[in-house]
């Protein structure tokens, strides 16, 4: 259960980073 929570948190952080990178790419172009 603890590992699942850690994976879920990592997934959320990864998704947030992906969205931020997408915004940055749009702002640069």
PDBQT receptor file of N, H, CA, C and O in Angstrom, charges set to zero:
ATOM      1  N   UNK A   1       0.851  -1.207   0.000  1.00  0.00    +0.000 N 
ATOM      2  CA  UNK A   1       0.000   0.000   0.000  1.00  0.00    +0.000 C 
ATOM      3  C   UNK A   1       0.885   1.256   0.000  1.00  0.00    +0.000 C 
ATOM      4  O   UNK A   1       0.601   2.228  -0.699  1.00  0.00    +0.000 OA
ATOM      5  N   UNK A   2       1.952   1.215   0.791  1.00  0.00    +0.000 N 
ATOM      6  H   UNK A   2       2.182   0.425   1.359  1.00  0.00    +0.000 HD
ATOM      7  CA  UNK A   2       2.843   2.374   0.842  1.00  0.00    +0.000 C 
ATOM      8  C   UNK A   2       3.517   2.594  -0.509  1.00  0.00    +0.000 C 
ATOM      9  O   UNK A   2       3.657   3.725  -0.976  1.00  0.00    +0.000 OA
ATOM     10  N   UNK A   3       3.930   1.489  -1.124  1.00  0.00    +0.000 N 
ATOM     11  H   UNK A   3       3.817   0.571  -0.744  1.00  0.00    +0.000 HD
ATOM     12  CA  UNK A   3       4.588   1.605  -2.433  1.00  0.00    +0.000 C 
ATOM     13  C   UNK A   3       3.625   2.189  -3.457  1.00  0.00    +0.000 C 
ATOM     14  O   UNK A   3       4.017   2.989  -4.306  1.00  0.00    +0.000 OA
ATOM     15  N   UNK A   4       2.349   1.779  -3.369  1.00  0.00    +0.000 N 
ATOM     16  H   UNK A   4       2.031   1.129  -2.679  1.00  0.00    +0.000 HD
ATOM     17  CA  UNK A   4       1.358   2.297  -4.310  1.00  0.00    +0.000 C 
ATOM     18  C   UNK A   4       1.207   3.808  -4.160  1.00  0.00    +0.000 C 
ATOM     19  O   UNK A   4       1.103   4.531  -5.151  1.00  0.00    +0.000 OA
ATOM     20  N   UNK A   5       1.195   4.277  -2.918  1.00  0.00    +0.000 N 
ATOM     21  H   UNK A   5       1.279   3.690  -2.113  1.00  0.00    +0.000 HD
ATOM     22  CA  UNK A   5       1.059   5.715  -2.676  1.00  0.00    +0.000 C 
ATOM     23  C   UNK A   5       2.266   6.460  -3.234  1.00  0.00    +0.000 C 
ATOM     24  O   UNK A   5       2.129   7.540  -3.807  1.00  0.00    +0.000 OA
ATOM     25  N   UNK A   6       3.445   5.876  -3.062  1.00  0.00    +0.000 N 
ATOM     26  H   UNK A   6       3.556   4.999  -2.596  1.00  0.00    +0.000 HD
ATOM     27  CA  UNK A   6       4.663   6.521  -3.561  1.00  0.00    +0.000 C 
ATOM     28  C   UNK A   6       4.635   6.601  -5.082  1.00  0.00    +0.000 C 
ATOM     29  O   UNK A   6       5.006   7.616  -5.671  1.00  0.00    +0.000 OA
ATOM     30  N   UNK A   7       4.186   5.507  -5.712  1.00  0.00    +0.000 N 
ATOM     31  H   UNK A   7       3.884   4.682  -5.233  1.00  0.00    +0.000 HD
ATOM     32  CA  UNK A   7       4.106   5.491  -7.179  1.00  0.00    +0.000 C 
ATOM     33  C   UNK A   7       3.092   6.515  -7.665  1.00  0.00    +0.000 C 
ATOM     34  O   UNK A   7       3.330   7.212  -8.651  1.00  0.00    +0.000 OA
ATOM     35  N   UNK A   8       1.965   6.604  -6.976  1.00  0.00    +0.000 N 
ATOM     36  H   UNK A   8       1.772   6.038  -6.175  1.00  0.00    +0.000 HD
ATOM     37  CA  UNK A   8       0.926   7.553  -7.374  1.00  0.00    +0.000 C 
ATOM     38  C   UNK A   8       1.449   8.984  -7.253  1.00  0.00    +0.000 C 
ATOM     39  O   UNK A   8       1.198   9.826  -8.116  1.00  0.00    +0.000 OA
ATOM     40  N   UNK A   9       2.182   9.244  -6.163  1.00  0.00    +0.000 N 
ATOM     41  H   UNK A   9       2.386   8.560  -5.462  1.00  0.00    +0.000 HD
ATOM     42  CA  UNK A   9       2.719  10.597  -5.967  1.00  0.00    +0.000 C 
ATOM     43  C   UNK A   9       3.733  10.922  -7.057  1.00  0.00    +0.000 C 
ATOM     44  O   UNK A   9       3.767  12.034  -7.584  1.00  0.00    +0.000 OA
ATOM     45  N   UNK A  10       4.568   9.915  -7.389  1.00  0.00    +0.000 N 
ATOM     46  H   UNK A  10       4.540   9.012  -6.961  1.00  0.00    +0.000 HD
ATOM     47  CA  UNK A  10       5.571  10.129  -8.434  1.00  0.00    +0.000 C 
ATOM     48  C   UNK A  10       4.886  10.398  -9.763  1.00  0.00    +0.000 C 
ATOM     49  O   UNK A  10       5.353  11.212 -10.560  1.00  0.00    +0.000 OA
ATOM     50  N   UNK A  11       3.763   9.703  -9.998  1.00  0.00    +0.000 N 
ATOM     51  H   UNK A  11       3.384   9.042  -9.350  1.00  0.00    +0.000 HD
ATOM     52  CA  UNK A  11       3.033   9.879 -11.251  1.00  0.00    +0.000 C 
ATOM     53  C   UNK A  11       2.454  11.292 -11.332  1.00  0.00    +0.000 C 
ATOM     54  O   UNK A  11       2.481  11.926 -12.387  1.00  0.00    +0.000 OA
ATOM     55  N   UNK A  12       1.931  11.772 -10.207  1.00  0.00    +0.000 N 
ATOM     56  H   UNK A  12       1.909  11.257  -9.351  1.00  0.00    +0.000 HD
ATOM     57  CA  UNK A  12       1.358  13.125 -10.187  1.00  0.00    +0.000 C 
ATOM     58  C   UNK A  12       2.449  14.159 -10.443  1.00  0.00    +0.000 C 
ATOM     59  O   UNK A  12       2.248  15.105 -11.206  1.00  0.00    +0.000 OA
ATOM     60  N   UNK A  13       3.595  13.979  -9.810  1.00  0.00    +0.000 N 
ATOM     61  H   UNK A  13       3.758  13.211  -9.191  1.00  0.00    +0.000 HD
ATOM     62  CA  UNK A  13       4.710  14.911 -10.011  1.00  0.00    +0.000 C 
ATOM     63  C   UNK A  13       5.157  14.891 -11.466  1.00  0.00    +0.000 C 
ATOM     64  O   UNK A  13       5.459  15.929 -12.054  1.00  0.00    +0.000 OA
ATOM     65  N   UNK A  14       5.193  13.676 -12.040  1.00  0.00    +0.000 N 
ATOM     66  H   UNK A  14       4.948  12.832 -11.562  1.00  0.00    +0.000 HD
ATOM     67  CA  UNK A  14       5.615  13.544 -13.439  1.00  0.00    +0.000 C 
ATOM     68  C   UNK A  14       4.618  14.247 -14.361  1.00  0.00    +0.000 C 
ATOM     69  O   UNK A  14       5.012  14.915 -15.317  1.00  0.00    +0.000 OA
ATOM     70  N   UNK A  15       3.332  14.091 -14.068  1.00  0.00    +0.000 N 
ATOM     71  H   UNK A  15       3.012  13.548 -13.291  1.00  0.00    +0.000 HD
ATOM     72  CA  UNK A  15       2.303  14.723 -14.896  1.00  0.00    +0.000 C 
ATOM     73  C   UNK A  15       2.404  16.248 -14.793  1.00  0.00    +0.000 C 
ATOM     74  O   UNK A  15       2.264  16.958 -15.788  1.00  0.00    +0.000 OA
ATOM     75  N   UNK A  16       2.649  16.735 -13.581  1.00  0.00    +0.000 N 
ATOM     76  H   UNK A  16       2.763  16.158 -12.773  1.00  0.00    +0.000 HD
ATOM     77  CA  UNK A  16       2.782  18.182 -13.399  1.00  0.00    +0.000 C 
ATOM     78  C   UNK A  16       3.982  18.711 -14.167  1.00  0.00    +0.000 C 
ATOM     79  O   UNK A  16       3.907  19.769 -14.792  1.00  0.00    +0.000 OA
ATOM     80  N   UNK A  17       5.092  17.975 -14.120  1.00  0.00    +0.000 N 
ATOM     81  H   UNK A  17       5.153  17.115 -13.612  1.00  0.00    +0.000 HD
ATOM     82  CA  UNK A  17       6.292  18.398 -14.843  1.00  0.00    +0.000 C 
ATOM     83  C   UNK A  17       6.030  18.401 -16.346  1.00  0.00    +0.000 C 
ATOM     84  O   UNK A  17       6.503  19.278 -17.068  1.00  0.00    +0.000 OA
ATOM     85  N   UNK A  18       5.269  17.407 -16.807  1.00  0.00    +0.000 N 
ATOM     86  H   UNK A  18       4.885  16.694 -16.220  1.00  0.00    +0.000 HD
ATOM     87  CA  UNK A  18       4.953  17.325 -18.231  1.00  0.00    +0.000 C 
ATOM     88  C   UNK A  18       4.109  18.530 -18.653  1.00  0.00    +0.000 C 
ATOM     89  O   UNK A  18       4.346  19.126 -19.704  1.00  0.00    +0.000 OA
ATOM     90  N   UNK A  19       3.129  18.878 -17.830  1.00  0.00    +0.000 N 
ATOM     91  H   UNK A  19       2.936  18.394 -16.977  1.00  0.00    +0.000 HD
ATOM     92  CA  UNK A  19       2.274  20.023 -18.159  1.00  0.00    +0.000 C 
ATOM     93  C   UNK A  19       3.084  21.314 -18.157  1.00  0.00    +0.000 C 
ATOM     94  O   UNK A  19       2.895  22.178 -19.013  1.00  0.00    +0.000 OA
ATOM     95  N   UNK A  20       3.985  21.437 -17.190  1.00  0.00    +0.000 N 
ATOM     96  H   UNK A  20       4.138  20.735 -16.494  1.00  0.00    +0.000 HD
ATOM     97  CA  UNK A  20       4.809  22.645 -17.104  1.00  0.00    +0.000 C 
ATOM     98  C   UNK A  20       5.715  22.757 -18.318  1.00  0.00    +0.000 C 
ATOM     99  O   UNK A  20       5.900  23.841 -18.871  1.00  0.00    +0.000 OA
ATOM    100  N   UNK A  21       6.284  21.616 -18.731  1.00  0.00    +0.000 N 
ATOM    101  H   UNK A  21       6.134  20.735 -18.282  1.00  0.00    +0.000 HD
ATOM    102  CA  UNK A  21       7.154  21.612 -19.909  1.00  0.00    +0.000 C 
ATOM    103  C   UNK A  21       6.350  21.971 -21.146  1.00  0.00    +0.000 C 
ATOM    104  O   UNK A  21       6.845  22.676 -22.025  1.00  0.00    +0.000 OA
ATOM    105  N   UNK A  22       5.111  21.492 -21.222  1.00  0.00    +0.000 N 
ATOM    106  H   UNK A  22       4.709  20.919 -20.508  1.00  0.00    +0.000 HD
ATOM    107  CA  UNK A  22       4.257  21.799 -22.361  1.00  0.00    +0.000 C 
ATOM    108  C   UNK A  22       3.964  23.295 -22.409  1.00  0.00    +0.000 C 
ATOM    109  O   UNK A  22       3.988  23.896 -23.483  1.00  0.00    +0.000 OA
ATOM    110  N   UNK A  23       3.688  23.899 -21.256  1.00  0.00    +0.000 N 
ATOM    111  H   UNK A  23       3.668  23.411 -20.384  1.00  0.00    +0.000 HD
ATOM    112  CA  UNK A  23       3.412  25.335 -21.202  1.00  0.00    +0.000 C 
ATOM    113  C   UNK A  23       4.646  26.122 -21.622  1.00  0.00    +0.000 C 
ATOM    114  O   UNK A  23       4.552  27.098 -22.365  1.00  0.00    +0.000 OA
ATOM    115  N   UNK A  24       5.813  25.681 -21.135  1.00  0.00    +0.000 N 
ATOM    116  H   UNK A  24       5.890  24.887 -20.531  1.00  0.00    +0.000 HD
ATOM    117  CA  UNK A  24       7.057  26.384 -21.471  1.00  0.00    +0.000 C 
ATOM    118  C   UNK A  24       7.325  26.323 -22.970  1.00  0.00    +0.000 C 
ATOM    119  O   UNK A  24       7.767  27.302 -23.572  1.00  0.00    +0.000 OA
ATOM    120  N   UNK A  25       7.051  25.154 -23.570  1.00  0.00    +0.000 N 
ATOM    121  H   UNK A  25       6.693  24.359 -23.081  1.00  0.00    +0.000 HD
ATOM    122  CA  UNK A  25       7.295  24.993 -25.005  1.00  0.00    +0.000 C 
ATOM    123  C   UNK A  25       6.374  25.911 -25.799  1.00  0.00    +0.000 C 
ATOM    124  O   UNK A  25       6.784  26.492 -26.804  1.00  0.00    +0.000 OA
ATOM    125  N   UNK A  26       5.135  26.039 -25.347  1.00  0.00    +0.000 N 
ATOM    126  H   UNK A  26       4.802  25.567 -24.530  1.00  0.00    +0.000 HD
ATOM    127  CA  UNK A  26       4.195  26.898 -26.055  1.00  0.00    +0.000 C 
ATOM    128  C   UNK A  26       4.579  28.372 -25.895  1.00  0.00    +0.000 C 
ATOM    129  O   UNK A  26       4.392  29.180 -26.804  1.00  0.00    +0.000 OA
ATOM    130  N   UNK A  27       5.116  28.698 -24.728  1.00  0.00    +0.000 N 
ATOM    131  H   UNK A  27       5.268  28.042 -23.989  1.00  0.00    +0.000 HD
ATOM    132  CA  UNK A  27       5.509  30.082 -24.476  1.00  0.00    +0.000 C 
ATOM    133  C   UNK A  27       6.743  30.439 -25.298  1.00  0.00    +0.000 C 
ATOM    134  O   UNK A  27       6.905  31.586 -25.718  1.00  0.00    +0.000 OA
ATOM    135  N   UNK A  28       7.611  29.460 -25.528  1.00  0.00    +0.000 N 
ATOM    136  H   UNK A  28       7.480  28.529 -25.187  1.00  0.00    +0.000 HD
ATOM    137  CA  UNK A  28       8.847  29.725 -26.274  1.00  0.00    +0.000 C 
ATOM    138  C   UNK A  28       8.564  29.924 -27.751  1.00  0.00    +0.000 C 
ATOM    139  O   UNK A  28       9.203  30.755 -28.396  1.00  0.00    +0.000 OA
ATOM    140  N   UNK A  29       7.614  29.171 -28.296  1.00  0.00    +0.000 N 
ATOM    141  H   UNK A  29       7.095  28.495 -27.772  1.00  0.00    +0.000 HD
ATOM    142  CA  UNK A  29       7.357  29.251 -29.733  1.00  0.00    +0.000 C 
ATOM    143  C   UNK A  29       6.557  30.486 -30.094  1.00  0.00    +0.000 C 
ATOM    144  O   UNK A  29       6.255  30.705 -31.267  1.00  0.00    +0.000 OA
TER     145      UNK A  29
